[in-house]
Amino acid sequence: MPYTLVFAPAAIRFKQSLTSVDQVELEQALREELTSGLNAVKAVKWDSRGHAPPCGNGSCGDRVYLTTPLSYKAYLVVHRRLTVNELSIVPQTHRNTGDDLGSFIIDILTADDWLGSLIVGPGR
């Protein structure tokens, strides 16, 4: 399925720290796993205030953020779906023909990063 990925500065920095082979593998995993991968059902949903309400009843508002584990190198991805308006302004050079979905990739964490934050806590 064609799928647009838009990267925030933190995600860009993470991606640039990888080898070119790892960058390609990461993008493939993102395109395949964020919406329909095995771990997509394991994503944690939260709203713009950082709360994790039951989002099925619309209580998350128009922006639902997700934290999804990838099977590729156990990366953890913080992301949200692009809105129709956002998708429409993504330059054509950054989109695949026929893209009807997209994700805004806010950050990507290694297993060490996210496990370390659980042990040490925020602001370490």
Summary of the structure (lengths in Angstrom):
residues: 124
radius of gyration: 14.7
end to end distance: 39.4
largest distance: 44.0
contacts: 330
relative contact order: 0.22
helix: 40%
strand: 21%
